[in-house]
């Protein structure tokens, strides 16, 4: 929870994880364009986690807010940028959020 901007979803999940990537070497080898590719790969892993959680009858979600420097300190790779935390994710049981609603598409006046 502390590493995920204080979000309870990280604390209350079955497990939470951070996706860490080799950063400097990949950018030096492949060039600056590879920066977007690293995030694409993290997103692909996230999609697999979504699908596998659903198949197992549980839920999952990405965590968009996290403190990357404390993650790097915890892993012992701060202040270097050899490794970088790119994306965080959590898996666990569903919790219904009463703030969310489902409405018919296009509103009540469209038939």
C-alpha positions as CSV (number, residue, x, y, z in Angstrom):
1,X,0.0,0.0,0.0
2,X,2.8,2.4,0.9
3,X,4.5,1.9,-2.5
4,X,1.2,2.3,-4.3
5,X,0.4,5.9,-3.3
6,X,-1.5,4.7,-0.2
7,X,-4.2,2.9,-2.2
8,X,-6.1,0.4,-0.2
9,X,-6.6,-1.8,-3.3
10,X,-2.9,-2.7,-3.1
11,X,-3.1,-3.5,0.7
12,X,-6.4,-5.5,0.5
13,X,-5.5,-7.6,-2.6
14,X,-4.4,-11.2,-2.6
15,X,-1.1,-10.0,-4.0
16,X,0.3,-6.9,-5.7
17,X,3.3,-6.7,-7.9
18,X,5.5,-4.3,-9.7
19,X,6.7,-4.8,-13.2
20,X,10.4,-4.0,-13.4
21,X,12.4,-3.7,-16.6
22,X,16.0,-3.5,-17.7
23,X,16.1,0.1,-18.6
24,X,19.4,1.7,-19.5
25,X,20.8,-1.2,-21.4
26,X,17.7,-1.7,-23.5
27,X,17.5,2.0,-24.5
28,X,21.2,2.1,-25.3
29,X,21.0,-1.1,-27.4
30,X,17.7,-0.4,-29.1
31,X,17.4,3.4,-29.1
32,X,15.0,5.9,-27.5
33,X,12.0,4.4,-29.4
34,X,12.2,1.3,-27.1
35,X,11.0,3.4,-24.2
36,X,7.4,3.0,-25.4
37,X,8.0,-0.7,-26.2
38,X,8.9,-1.3,-22.5
39,X,5.5,0.1,-21.4
40,X,3.8,-1.9,-24.2
41,X,5.3,-5.1,-22.9
42,X,4.2,-4.2,-19.3
43,X,0.7,-3.6,-20.6
44,X,0.7,-6.9,-22.4
45,X,1.6,-8.7,-19.2
46,X,-1.2,-6.8,-17.5
47,X,-3.7,-8.0,-20.0
48,X,-2.6,-11.6,-19.4
49,X,-3.0,-11.1,-15.7
50,X,-6.6,-9.7,-16.3
51,X,-7.6,-12.7,-18.3
52,X,-6.0,-15.2,-16.0
53,X,-7.6,-13.7,-12.9
54,X,-11.0,-13.7,-14.6
55,X,-10.5,-17.4,-15.7
56,X,-9.7,-18.2,-12.0
57,X,-12.9,-16.5,-10.8
58,X,-11.1,-13.5,-9.2
59,X,-10.4,-10.0,-10.3
60,X,-7.4,-7.8,-11.0
61,X,-6.5,-4.2,-11.9
62,X,-3.6,-2.1,-12.8
63,X,-2.3,0.4,-10.3
64,X,-1.4,3.6,-12.1
65,X,0.0,5.5,-9.1
66,X,3.1,4.3,-7.4
67,X,6.3,5.7,-5.9
68,X,9.0,4.5,-8.2
69,X,12.0,5.8,-6.2
70,X,11.0,4.0,-3.0
71,X,10.5,0.8,-5.1
72,X,14.0,1.2,-6.5
73,X,15.4,1.8,-3.0
74,X,13.7,-1.4,-1.8
75,X,15.2,-3.4,-4.6
76,X,18.6,-1.8,-4.1
77,X,18.9,-0.2,-7.5
78,X,18.5,3.5,-6.5
79,X,19.7,6.0,-7.8
80,X,20.9,4.1,-10.8
81,X,18.5,3.6,-13.8
82,X,19.7,0.2,-14.8
83,X,16.3,-1.2,-13.7
84,X,13.0,0.8,-13.6
85,X,9.6,0.2,-12.2
86,X,7.1,0.6,-15.0
87,X,3.7,-0.6,-13.9
88,X,2.1,-2.1,-10.8
89,X,-0.8,-4.5,-10.7
90,X,-3.0,-6.2,-8.0
91,X,-5.0,-9.4,-8.0
92,X,-7.7,-10.5,-5.5
93,X,-11.4,-10.8,-4.8
94,X,-13.8,-8.3,-6.3
95,X,-15.1,-5.5,-4.2
96,X,-18.2,-3.7,-5.6
97,X,-17.9,0.0,-5.7
98,X,-21.4,1.6,-5.2
99,X,-20.1,4.8,-6.8
100,X,-20.0,3.1,-10.2
101,X,-23.3,2.7,-12.1
102,X,-24.3,1.2,-15.4
103,X,-26.6,3.2,-17.6
104,X,-28.1,2.4,-21.0
105,X,-26.0,3.6,-23.9
106,X,-26.9,7.0,-25.3
107,X,-29.1,7.9,-22.3
108,X,-32.8,7.5,-21.5
109,X,-34.2,9.6,-24.4
110,X,-32.7,7.7,-27.3
111,X,-34.6,4.7,-28.6
